[in-house]
């Protein structure tokens, strides 16, 4: 799709790669011999989730110029994601994640991201006309971990602010994906936080992004009159701070957990769906909680994202519990 195409609900910049999830349930990565292949990465997961809910989304990223990169692009296109700004880069590799599936609890995962193509994304991959088409721009913390990606994220947020486009920062903290000292990491996060009008992350991500010693201090340090701050807490639900005072607590849902991976991405897709539809924040948070709860009951992340009908059916059934 060209830069002057139809309007978009939001544009994402970030990770799109390959997930290899163990089919030997209850076994560690070292013990597992069978793995299922899916498209993954937080930006790709959110893009698929939002598209399945009915939003129009575009992803700007890079993948390897190989069969894995082509696999990612084909899948995203099949899911209705605008891939006109997903580029194959011969200098980069499509990231891979191995994960163990331990039903009922979180398993470990291992990233293979040497020369990760998504960190090679540049300004030309996210041109101003693309951002101008969107109602919101979603960027991720991992995108701040290296250049040229970090510089691209900052510039895209600057353009979005100038164009009056909503700016969402998914804190997306993955310790093994950063190689710079903590103080530099906090500085990079702080710059993106100042440019964002919506922040989303779990408690640990707020601590890592701000360098604060406790969650309350971390959240208080980023609250602002014109900013929405969302703290996700898995099955406990989510808390939304609107401005510097309003606090909305949205209870979560108890489900049969297969894996914790992808729940946060599902929440973001569902929450932003509600926000962009003009819902009250409490309703948007509850919908996000529902989408996230559905995702963690499935083996995959992207493949487990529900449609709008599936999410609303889940909510109807929950009313009777």
Secondary structure, 3 states (H helix, E strand, C coil): CCCCCCCEEEEEECCCEEEEEECCCCCCCCCCCCEEEEEECHHHHHHHHHHHHCCCEEEEEEEECCHHHHHHHHHHHHCCCEEEEEEEECCCECCEEEECCECCECCCEEEECCCEHHHHCCHHHHCHHHHHCEEEEEEECHHHCCCCHHHHHHHHHHHHHHCCCEEEEECCCCHHHCCCCHHHHHHHHHHHHHHCCEEEEEHHHHHHHHCCCCHHHHHHHHCCCCCEEEEECHHHEEEEEECCCEEEEEECCCCCCCCCCCHHHHHHHHHHHHHHCCCCHHHHHHHHHHHHHHHCCCCCCCCCCCCHHHHHHHHHHHCCC
